[in-house]
Amino acid sequence: MAKVVGPLLSVDARGKVADAMVFSYWRGQKYVRQWVKPSNPNTAAQQTQRTRMKEAMDDWVKKAEATVKQGWRDYQAGQSISGPNEFVKRHIATDKAERVVDIPTNVVVTPGINNVTFEWDTVDAYKGVISYGDKHRVYSKTQTEGSGVTSHSVVVSGLTTGVTYYFFVGSEGIEDEWSEAGEFAAVPT
């Protein structure tokens, strides 16, 4: 059933009318089209993709902690795709490449005197990687943690007191496993 607000097509109409017409809105434009019954051949490839999507969404909803979710939202701020969608997109791409997907947990950001400390955990042993810079999504430097561990602690030092820095927190495995916590802003004291 279509929901009409105001005179038809002049203000807003969205939805399906009697398996005949569909009223909708796309990229700022209202449109009407003929309703077409969607085909669902339920192929093996579709089932695989649906499984990937379900796993990615489950990881976002059930496994990603509030700090990781906020990190992805902050990373995608001002972009055309949202933080959850970017997370799911990368998760699916990693799964397609048959690499391990690991969701960081217990992410703690602690500003210090001319430094910022990042701590987080991963299920498998990875090398911690922090990319950072003084602009959102623009990272000019990278600092890594020496060996593969499950409890990561990276101190980024040599920072200027009072300047806001943006840090992208992630982990690297031997086979390019995927583990990213998003972007965090911090100001050294």
N, CA, C and O of each residue as an XYZ file, in Angstrom:
756
protein
N       0.847     -1.166      0.000
C       0.000      0.000      0.000
C       0.893      1.230      0.000
O       1.860      1.302      0.758
N       0.572      2.185     -0.841
C       1.339      3.423     -0.920
C       0.884      4.380      0.170
O      -0.303      4.450      0.490
N       1.821      5.105      0.732
C       1.511      6.125      1.729
C       1.667      7.472      1.041
O       2.762      7.821      0.599
N       0.591      8.225      0.950
C       0.594      9.504      0.251
C       0.528     10.626      1.267
O      -0.309     10.609      2.170
N       1.411     11.603      1.119
C       1.424     12.769      1.986
C       1.233     13.979      1.082
O       2.114     14.298      0.282
N       0.105     14.649      1.197
C      -0.186     15.793      0.334
C      -0.758     15.321     -0.992
O      -1.020     14.131     -1.161
N      -0.957     16.238     -1.941
C      -1.486     15.862     -3.256
C      -0.549     14.886     -3.957
O       0.670     14.993     -3.822
N      -1.100     13.948     -4.694
C      -0.339     12.899     -5.349
C       0.779     13.470     -6.221
O       0.535     14.324     -7.073
N       1.997     12.997     -6.005
C       3.214     13.332     -6.727
C       3.702     14.763     -6.544
O       4.760     15.112     -7.068
N       2.976     15.594     -5.827
C       3.466     16.949     -5.635
C       4.274     17.064     -4.351
O       5.199     17.873     -4.283
N       3.952     16.279     -3.338
C       4.708     16.331     -2.097
C       5.483     15.037     -1.914
O       6.712     15.037     -1.977
N       4.775     13.932     -1.687
C       5.484     12.678     -1.472
C       4.532     11.501     -1.567
O       3.426     11.551     -1.030
N       4.947     10.457     -2.237
C       4.219      9.192     -2.285
C       5.259      8.092     -2.378
O       6.173      8.168     -3.198
N       5.125      7.067     -1.541
C       6.081      5.960     -1.555
C       5.358      4.656     -1.303
O       4.464      4.581     -0.461
N       5.746      3.640     -2.032
C       5.190      2.312     -1.814
C       4.559      1.745     -3.068
O       4.631      2.336     -4.146
N       3.929      0.570     -2.904
C       3.369     -0.179     -4.008
C       1.857     -0.040     -3.994
O       1.241     -0.044     -2.929
N       1.254      0.083     -5.178
C      -0.194      0.155     -5.303
C      -0.659     -1.033     -6.130
O      -0.376     -1.113     -7.326
N      -1.375     -1.959     -5.491
C      -2.061     -3.083     -6.148
C      -1.228     -3.847     -7.167
O      -1.726     -4.152     -8.251
N      -0.002     -4.159     -6.859
C       0.873     -4.883     -7.785
C       0.877     -4.268     -9.176
O       1.013     -4.978    -10.173
N       0.727     -2.943     -9.245
C       0.688     -2.268    -10.537
C       1.731     -1.162    -10.637
O       2.461     -1.090    -11.625
N       1.809     -0.292     -9.617
C       2.719      0.848     -9.657
C       3.518      0.927     -8.356
O       3.073      0.499     -7.291
N       4.701      1.487     -8.493
C       5.551      1.726     -7.332
C       5.929      3.206     -7.330
O       6.465      3.723     -8.310
N       5.643      3.874     -6.222
C       6.023      5.268     -6.032
C       7.242      5.276     -5.122
O       7.257      4.597     -4.095
N       8.275      6.048     -5.498
C       9.465      6.067     -4.664
C      10.226      7.377     -4.856
O       9.766      8.305     -5.522
N      11.419      7.412     -4.239
C      12.257      8.592     -4.190
C      13.689      8.096     -4.287
O      14.089      7.209     -3.533
N      14.476      8.662     -5.218
C      15.857      8.236     -5.382
C      16.711      9.425     -5.778
O      16.424     10.094     -6.770
N      17.752      9.692     -5.013
C      18.696     10.780     -5.257
C      18.003     12.121     -5.498
O      18.334     12.863     -6.423
N      17.034     12.399     -4.633
C      16.371     13.688     -4.686
C      15.254     13.785     -5.711
O      14.654     14.849     -5.859
N      14.960     12.708     -6.418
C      13.923     12.735     -7.440
C      12.814     11.748     -7.107
O      13.075     10.596     -6.760
N      11.584     12.208     -7.216
C      10.434     11.321     -7.050
C      10.181     10.627     -8.381
O      10.378     11.220     -9.441
N       9.746      9.372     -8.327
C       9.441      8.667     -9.567
C       8.328      7.648     -9.350
O       8.038      7.239     -8.225
N       7.720      7.256    -10.453
C       6.707      6.207    -10.473
C       7.144      5.222    -11.533
O       7.565      5.616    -12.621
N       7.046      3.951    -11.223
C       7.387      2.928    -12.213
C       6.406      1.768    -12.093
O       5.670      1.641    -11.115
N       6.424      0.941    -13.107
C       5.587     -0.253    -13.094
C       6.172     -1.229    -12.084
O       7.391     -1.379    -11.993
N       5.303     -1.892    -11.325
C       5.768     -2.898    -10.373
C       6.178     -4.146    -11.128
O       5.448     -4.618    -12.000
N       7.333     -4.676    -10.800
C       7.836     -5.899    -11.415
C       8.077     -6.900    -10.302
O       8.767     -6.610     -9.325
N       7.497     -8.088    -10.462
C       7.693     -9.125     -9.453
C       9.171     -9.522     -9.456
O       9.700     -9.932    -10.488
N       9.835     -9.400     -8.307
C      11.262     -9.725     -8.278
C      11.494    -11.223     -8.476
O      10.758    -12.061     -7.953
N      12.532    -11.532     -9.241
C      12.876    -12.948     -9.412
C      13.848    -13.328     -8.304
O      14.653    -12.509     -7.860
N      13.767    -14.533     -7.880
C      14.642    -15.024     -6.826
C      15.035    -16.458     -7.162
O      14.493    -17.408     -6.597
N      15.984    -16.605     -8.087
C      16.351    -17.959     -8.488
C      17.053    -18.757     -7.386
O      17.172    -19.978     -7.489
N      17.519    -18.072     -6.327
C      18.114    -18.767     -5.187
C      19.305    -19.638     -5.586
O      19.397    -20.804     -5.203
N      20.206    -19.050     -6.359
C      21.379    -19.785     -6.819
C      22.383    -19.964     -5.682
O      22.265    -19.346     -4.624
N      23.356    -20.809     -5.920
C      24.408    -21.041     -4.919
C      25.191    -19.754     -4.659
O      25.555    -19.470     -3.518
N      25.450    -18.976     -5.709
C      26.182    -17.714     -5.544
C      25.386    -16.733     -4.689
O      25.956    -16.039     -3.847
N      24.061    -16.672     -4.904
C      23.220    -15.795     -4.083
C      23.248    -16.245     -2.623
O      23.341    -15.414     -1.719
N      23.171    -17.517     -2.398
C      23.184    -18.034     -1.033
C      24.508    -17.724     -0.346
O      24.532    -17.376      0.834
N      25.608    -17.849     -1.082
C      26.923    -17.519     -0.523
C      26.985    -16.046     -0.148
O      27.452    -15.696      0.935
N      26.513    -15.181     -1.047
C      26.542    -13.747     -0.770
C      25.628    -13.397      0.399
O      25.978    -12.558      1.230
N      24.465    -14.030      0.469
C      23.554    -13.785      1.587
C      24.173    -14.226      2.902
O      23.987    -13.575      3.930
N      24.902    -15.323      2.872
C      25.584    -15.793      4.079
C      26.653    -14.794      4.508
O      26.785    -14.494      5.694
N      27.417    -14.278      3.543
C      28.436    -13.262      3.860
C      27.795    -12.029      4.481
O      28.290    -11.490      5.471
N      26.684    -11.588      3.885
C      25.987    -10.405      4.396
C      25.478    -10.662      5.811
O      25.611     -9.802      6.682
N      24.905    -11.820      6.042
C      24.388    -12.148      7.374
C      25.514    -12.172      8.403
O      25.368    -11.630      9.498
N      26.638    -12.799      8.054
C      27.773    -12.858      8.975
C      28.314    -11.459      9.275
O      28.640    -11.149     10.421
N      28.407    -10.617      8.240
C      28.907     -9.256      8.432
C      27.965     -8.466      9.335
O      28.417     -7.762     10.238
N      26.668     -8.578      9.097
C      25.697     -7.861      9.928
C      25.701     -8.401     11.354
O      25.603     -7.628     12.307
N      25.815     -9.722     11.512
C      25.895    -10.301     12.855
C      27.133     -9.787     13.594
O      27.071     -9.488     14.787
N      28.250     -9.688     12.882
C      29.466     -9.170     13.518
C      29.268     -7.715     13.947
O      29.724     -7.321     15.021
N      28.596     -6.915     13.120
C      28.344     -5.521     13.485
C      27.420     -5.436     14.694
O      27.693     -4.693     15.637
N      26.339     -6.187     14.669
C      25.321     -6.088     15.717
C      25.751     -6.777     17.003
O      25.575     -6.224     18.089
N      26.315     -7.980     16.896
C      26.576     -8.803     18.084
C      28.005     -8.730     18.609
O      28.221     -8.835     19.816
N      28.995     -8.550     17.715
C      30.387     -8.614     18.157
C      31.059     -7.253     18.303
O      31.882     -7.060     19.199
N      30.716     -6.316     17.435
C      31.379     -5.007     17.487
C      30.913     -4.233     18.718
O      29.719     -4.019     18.925
N      31.883     -3.823     19.525
C      31.569     -3.056     20.729
C      31.269     -1.611     20.351
O      31.535     -1.183     19.228
N      30.721     -0.877     21.286
C      30.321      0.515     21.050
C      31.494      1.371     20.569
O      31.311      2.234     19.711
N      32.691      1.147     21.107
C      33.844      1.963     20.687
C      34.208      1.690     19.227
O      34.560      2.613     18.492
N      34.124      0.435     18.810
C      34.428      0.082     17.420
C      33.357      0.654     16.489
O      33.676      1.192     15.429
N      32.091      0.538     16.885
C      31.017      1.105     16.072
C      31.190      2.610     15.907
O      31.024      3.145     14.811
N      31.521      3.286     16.997
C      31.726      4.734     16.928
C      32.953      5.064     16.082
O      32.965      6.062     15.362
N      33.982      4.227     16.170
C      35.176      4.425     15.348
C      34.858      4.383     13.862
O      35.384      5.180     13.085
N      33.989      3.447     13.465
C      33.590      3.363     12.057
C      32.699      4.534     11.669
O      32.814      5.057     10.561
N      31.818      4.950     12.562
C      30.965      6.107     12.257
C      31.826      7.364     12.088
O      31.589      8.167     11.185
N      32.820      7.526     12.958
C      33.705      8.684     12.865
C      34.528      8.641     11.577
O      34.722      9.668     10.927
N      35.011      7.455     11.211
C      35.812      7.310      9.994
C      35.008      7.705      8.758
O      35.555      8.304      7.832
N      33.724      7.379      8.734
C      32.883      7.646      7.579
C      32.160      8.987      7.647
O      31.383      9.310      6.748
N      32.395      9.762      8.680
C      31.730     11.066      8.808
C      31.985     11.904      7.563
O      33.126     12.071      7.133
N      30.908     12.427      6.993
C      31.008     13.260      5.809
C      31.134     12.486      4.509
O      31.267     13.098      3.449
N      31.097     11.172      4.556
C      31.210     10.347      3.357
C      29.823      9.924      2.872
O      28.842     10.058      3.604
N      29.741      9.424      1.659
C      28.448      9.024      1.100
C      27.968      7.677      1.625
O      26.797      7.339      1.457
N      28.823      6.922      2.240
C      28.450      5.617      2.801
C      28.635      5.684      4.319
O      29.605      6.268      4.803
N      27.721      5.094      5.054
C      27.765      5.173      6.517
C      28.843      4.248      7.096
O      29.372      3.380      6.402
N      29.153      4.450      8.368
C      30.130      3.605      9.060
C      29.736      2.136      9.069
O      30.559      1.286      8.725
N      28.485      1.802      9.456
C      28.084      0.385      9.421
C      28.179     -0.207      8.014
O      28.586     -1.357      7.855
N      27.807      0.565      6.997
C      27.871      0.049      5.630
C      29.307     -0.177      5.181
O      29.591     -1.158      4.494
N      30.218      0.719      5.561
C      31.637      0.542      5.215
C      32.195     -0.699      5.913
O      32.941     -1.472      5.312
N      31.832     -0.884      7.181
C      32.248     -2.066      7.928
C      31.789     -3.329      7.209
O      32.581     -4.245      6.988
N      30.501     -3.378      6.842
C      29.939     -4.557      6.175
C      30.607     -4.763      4.817
O      30.924     -5.895      4.451
N      30.822     -3.686      4.072
C      31.467     -3.775      2.758
C      32.859     -4.403      2.867
O      33.201     -5.309      2.107
N      33.652     -3.913      3.817
C      35.012     -4.450      3.990
C      34.981     -5.887      4.502
O      35.803     -6.717      4.111
N      34.027     -6.167      5.374
C      33.875     -7.522      5.912
C      33.601     -8.500      4.776
O      34.233     -9.554      4.700
N      32.662     -8.161      3.889
C      32.300     -9.037      2.773
C      33.476     -9.193      1.812
O      33.744    -10.299      1.341
N      34.178     -8.100      1.515
C      35.334     -8.172      0.614
C      36.418     -9.073      1.190
O      37.048     -9.835      0.457
N      36.635     -8.992      2.480
C      37.631     -9.830      3.135
C      37.213    -11.290      3.075
O      38.028    -12.171      2.802
N      35.934    -11.536      3.333
C      35.418    -12.904      3.289
C      35.524    -13.475      1.874
O      35.850    -14.650      1.706
N      35.252    -12.653      0.855
C      35.372    -13.112     -0.539
C      36.802    -13.505     -0.858
O      37.043    -14.447     -1.614
N      37.758    -12.772     -0.275
C      39.171    -13.064     -0.503
C      39.641    -14.238      0.360
O      40.823    -14.581      0.382
N      38.691    -14.839      1.065
C      38.955    -15.996      1.929
C      40.021    -15.699      2.975
O      40.898    -16.518      3.251
N      39.919    -14.496      3.549
C      40.807    -14.119      4.646
C      40.018    -14.107      5.943
O      38.788    -14.051      5.933
N      40.717    -14.159      7.036
C      40.087    -14.190      8.350
C      39.600    -12.802      8.732
O      40.311    -11.814      8.545
N      38.387    -12.727      9.266
C      37.834    -11.471      9.757
C      37.868    -11.527     11.283
O      37.326    -12.454     11.884
N      38.493    -10.552     11.899
C      38.606    -10.493     13.353
C      38.116     -9.124     13.810
O      38.548     -8.102     13.276
N      37.224     -9.093     14.784
C      36.685     -7.834     15.277
C      37.459     -7.430     16.535
O      37.457     -8.172     17.517
N      38.123     -6.260     16.523
C      38.856     -5.824     17.716
C      37.904     -5.619     18.900
O      36.760     -5.199     18.726
N      38.390     -5.920     20.091
C      37.584     -5.733     21.304
C      38.391     -4.940     22.335
O      39.606     -4.786     22.213
N      37.692     -4.451     23.338
C      38.310     -3.737     24.464
C      39.211     -2.588     24.010
O      40.319     -2.427     24.521
N      38.738     -1.795     23.052
C      39.529     -0.677     22.533
C      39.518      0.454     23.564
O      38.461      0.928     23.982
N      40.729      0.876     23.964
C      40.869      1.970     24.926
C      41.863      2.974     24.354
O      42.961      2.606     23.937
N      41.469      4.246     24.338
C      42.319      5.332     23.845
C      42.648      6.229     25.037
O      41.748      6.757     25.690
N      43.951      6.400     25.316
C      44.369      7.185     26.468
C      45.351      8.277     26.043
O      46.509      7.985     25.746
N      44.893      9.536     26.010
C      45.823     10.636     25.702
C      46.800     10.833     26.866
O      46.423     10.742     28.034
N      48.043     11.102     26.523
C      49.065     11.371     27.529
C      49.834     12.624     27.169
O      49.422     13.385     26.294
N      50.957     12.841     27.847
C      51.786     14.013     27.580
C      52.538     13.774     26.269
O      53.423     12.920     26.201
N      52.183     14.527     25.237
C      52.761     14.416     23.898
C      52.639     13.027     23.282
O      53.416     12.671     22.396
N      51.664     12.238     23.747
C      51.449     10.912     23.156
C      50.005     10.462     23.347
O      49.252     11.057     24.118
N      49.635      9.413     22.639
C      48.333      8.761     22.804
C      48.587      7.266     22.795
O      49.282      6.749     21.921
N      48.013      6.566     23.784
C      48.168      5.115     23.885
C      46.879      4.433     23.435
O      45.782      4.828     23.829
N      47.030      3.408     22.608
C      45.907      2.603     22.144
C      46.090      1.181     22.629
O      47.162      0.594     22.486
N      45.040      0.637     23.199
C      45.053     -0.756     23.633
C      43.818     -1.438     23.070
O      42.730     -0.862     23.090
N      43.971     -2.657     22.568
C      42.846     -3.442     22.079
C      43.248     -4.906     22.011
O      44.430     -5.247     22.072
N      42.255     -5.755     21.884
C      42.470     -7.203     21.827
C      41.949     -7.756     20.510
O      40.992     -7.233     19.939
N      42.592     -8.823     20.033
C      42.113     -9.578     18.881
C      42.134    -11.053     19.243
O      42.864    -11.465     20.144
N      41.343    -11.839     18.549
C      41.285    -13.281     18.833
C      42.585    -13.941     18.416
O      43.149    -14.736     19.168
N      43.068    -13.614     17.213
C      44.303    -14.206     16.714
C      45.469    -13.236     16.901
O      45.266    -12.046     17.138
N      46.679    -13.754     16.792
C      47.880    -12.938     16.975
C      48.156    -12.115     15.716
O      48.389    -12.669     14.641
N      48.128    -10.793     15.860
C      48.378     -9.866     14.766
C      49.409     -8.839     15.200
O      49.756     -8.730     16.376
N      49.888     -8.086     14.212
C      50.742     -6.935     14.475
C      49.832     -5.713     14.492
O      49.057     -5.516     13.556
N      49.907     -4.889     15.535
C      49.083     -3.690     15.626
C      49.593     -2.597     14.706
O      50.801     -2.390     14.594
N      48.674     -1.890     14.043
C      49.031     -0.825     13.111
C      48.155      0.395     13.399
O      46.929      0.293     13.418
N      48.786      1.538     13.622
C      48.071      2.798     13.824
C      48.526      3.767     12.736
O      49.710      4.087     12.634
N      47.582      4.227     11.929
C      47.867      5.280     10.949
C      47.275      6.560     11.516
O      46.174      6.548     12.066
N      48.007      7.670     11.384
C      47.497      8.891     12.012
C      47.953     10.147     11.287
O      48.915     10.147     10.518
N      47.218     11.215     11.567
C      47.527     12.530     11.011
C      46.677     13.562     11.728
O      45.901     13.220     12.620
N      46.820     14.822     11.343
C      46.072     15.873     12.026
C      44.816     16.293     11.269
O      44.222     17.328     11.572
N      44.404     15.472     10.260
C      43.162     15.722      9.525
C      42.359     14.433      9.456
O      42.912     13.338      9.354
N      41.050     14.587      9.513
C      40.126     13.465      9.405
C      40.364     12.708      8.095
O      40.328     13.308      7.021
N      40.607     11.390      8.177
C      40.809     10.487      7.035
C      42.085     10.769      6.238
O      42.265     10.211      5.156
N      42.966     11.618      6.750
C      44.237     11.890      6.072
C      45.342     11.475      7.037
O      45.594     12.154      8.032
N      45.996     10.363      6.738
C      47.000      9.806      7.644
C      48.371      9.885      6.989
O      48.616      9.258      5.958
N      49.251     10.651      7.589
C      50.570     10.856      7.008
C      51.641      9.971      7.645
O      52.737      9.830      7.103
N      51.325      9.378      8.792
C      52.317      8.549      9.482
C      51.674      7.234      9.923
O      50.459      7.142     10.092
N      52.516      6.230     10.102
C      52.055      4.921     10.572
C      53.019      4.414     11.627
O      54.236      4.543     11.493
N      52.463      3.843     12.665
C      53.275      3.223     13.702
C      52.793      1.798     13.898
O      51.591      1.554     13.998
N      53.720      0.861     13.952
C      53.351     -0.545     14.111
C      53.920     -1.110     15.396
O      54.882     -0.599     15.971
N      53.292     -2.167     15.811
C      53.710     -2.919     16.980
C      54.523     -4.098     16.464
O      54.111     -4.760     15.511
N      55.655     -4.367     17.070
C      56.613     -5.337     16.568
C      56.141     -6.720     16.201
O      56.324     -7.127     15.054
N      55.545     -7.467     17.106
C      55.266     -8.885     16.835
C      53.771     -9.177     16.903
O      52.986     -8.361     17.386
N      53.396    -10.346     16.415
C      52.002    -10.753     16.447
C      51.557    -11.121     17.848
O      52.092    -12.050     18.453
N      50.584    -10.396     18.363
C      50.060    -10.637     19.705
C      48.540    -10.523     19.674
O      47.969    -10.057     18.689
N      47.894    -10.944     20.740
C      46.443    -10.809     20.844
C      46.050     -9.605     21.691
O      44.942     -9.092     21.543
N      46.933     -9.142     22.578
C      46.687     -7.934     23.368
C      47.624     -6.855     22.852
O      48.837     -6.930     23.048
N      47.067     -5.863     22.199
C      47.851     -4.820     21.537
C      47.960     -3.582     22.414
O      47.004     -3.193     23.084
N      49.131     -2.974     22.400
C      49.349     -1.714     23.082
C      50.351     -0.921     22.256
O      51.528     -1.272     22.176
N      49.865      0.155     21.644
C      50.716      0.980     20.795
C      50.701      2.393     21.353
O      49.639      2.983     21.550
N      51.889      2.929     21.604
C      52.016      4.310     22.067
C      52.520      5.145     20.897
O      53.610      4.909     20.376
N      51.721      6.116     20.492
C      52.122      7.039     19.428
C      52.666      8.276     20.126
O      51.921      9.012     20.774
N      53.970      8.501     19.990
C      54.608      9.616     20.705
C      55.084     10.680     19.727
O      54.968     10.525     18.511
N      55.623     11.761     20.280
C      56.112     12.873     19.465
C      54.995     13.754     18.942
O      55.169     14.447     17.939
N      53.854     13.737     19.605
C      52.704     14.538     19.191
C      52.732     15.895     19.877
O      53.392     16.060     20.903
N      52.035     16.846     19.330
C      51.991     18.197     19.870
C      50.810     18.332     20.829
O      49.686     17.973     20.479
N      51.049     18.833     22.005
C      50.007     19.035     23.003
C      48.958     20.004     22.475
O      49.283     21.031     21.880
N      47.691     19.658     22.704
C      46.586     20.529     22.318
C      46.115     20.397     20.875
O      45.111     21.009     20.511
N      46.799     19.626     20.048
C      46.404     19.424     18.647
C      45.552     18.159     18.554
O      45.894     17.133     19.143
N      44.445     18.232     17.814
C      43.604     17.059     17.619
C      44.213     16.188     16.525
O      44.463     16.653     15.413
N      44.449     14.919     16.855
C      44.969     13.943     15.899
C      43.894     12.904     15.629
O      43.051     12.620     16.480
N      43.940     12.339     14.419
C      42.998     11.298     14.015
C      43.784     10.016     13.767
O      44.763     10.010     13.021
N      43.352      8.948     14.392
C      44.066      7.679     14.359
C      43.161      6.592     13.781
O      42.016      6.446     14.206
N      43.676      5.829     12.808
C      42.945      4.672     12.289
C      43.597      3.436     12.888
O      44.779      3.175     12.661
N      42.824      2.681     13.653
C      43.337      1.551     14.419
C      43.058      0.251     13.685
O      41.922     -0.025     13.301
N      44.100     -0.542     13.493
C      43.921     -1.830     12.828
C      44.990     -2.824     13.240
O      45.877     -2.519     14.038
N      44.886     -4.023     12.677
C      45.846     -5.089     12.945
C      46.145     -5.816     11.648
O      45.274     -5.943     10.788
N      47.377     -6.294     11.503
C      47.811     -7.019     10.314
C      48.212     -8.426     10.691
O      48.911     -8.645     11.680
N      47.761     -9.386      9.886
C      48.175    -10.770     10.077
C      49.122    -11.195      8.976
O      49.410    -10.424      8.061
N      49.602    -12.409      9.063
C      50.540    -12.939      8.078
C      49.896    -13.017      6.693
O      50.541    -12.713      5.689
N      48.644    -13.417      6.638
C      47.936    -13.592      5.371
C      47.021    -12.405      5.064
O      46.000    -12.586      4.401
N      47.349    -11.217      5.518
C      46.510    -10.026      5.330
C      45.124    -10.197      5.940
O      44.127     -9.798      5.339
N      45.060    -10.777      7.109
C      43.780    -10.887      7.799
C      43.242     -9.500      8.097
O      44.006     -8.538      8.182
N      41.936     -9.393      8.255
C      41.282     -8.110      8.418
C      40.893     -7.890      9.870
O      40.196     -8.714     10.462
N      41.335     -6.797     10.437
C      40.939     -6.408     11.781
C      41.139     -4.906     11.900
O      42.268     -4.432     12.025
N      40.036     -4.155     11.860
C      40.107     -2.704     11.949
C      39.056     -2.211     12.931
O      37.955     -2.756     13.006
N      39.407     -1.176     13.680
C      38.476     -0.630     14.673
C      37.944      0.744     14.290
O      37.156      1.318     15.041
N      38.348      1.287     13.150
C      37.866      2.587     12.728
C      38.784      3.722     13.158
O      39.951      3.511     13.490
N      38.223      4.945     13.144
C      39.012      6.147     13.428
C      38.666      6.713     14.796
O      37.507      6.732     15.211
N      39.702      7.172     15.483
C      39.537      7.768     16.792
C      40.248      9.108     16.821
O      41.372      9.226     16.335
N      39.611     10.104     17.379
C      40.243     11.416     17.531
C      40.718     11.547     18.981
O      40.011     11.145     19.905
N      41.894     12.100     19.175
C      42.434     12.293     20.525
C      43.322     13.532     20.526
O      43.925     13.891     19.515
N      43.386     14.173     21.692
C      44.212     15.366     21.869
C      45.219     15.073     22.979
O      44.831     14.884     24.132
N      46.528     15.033     22.636
C      47.535     14.827     23.685
C      47.509     15.967     24.700
O      47.264     17.120     24.345
N      47.765     15.633     25.966
C      47.719     16.637     27.020
C      49.069     17.317     27.197
O      49.212     18.195     28.047
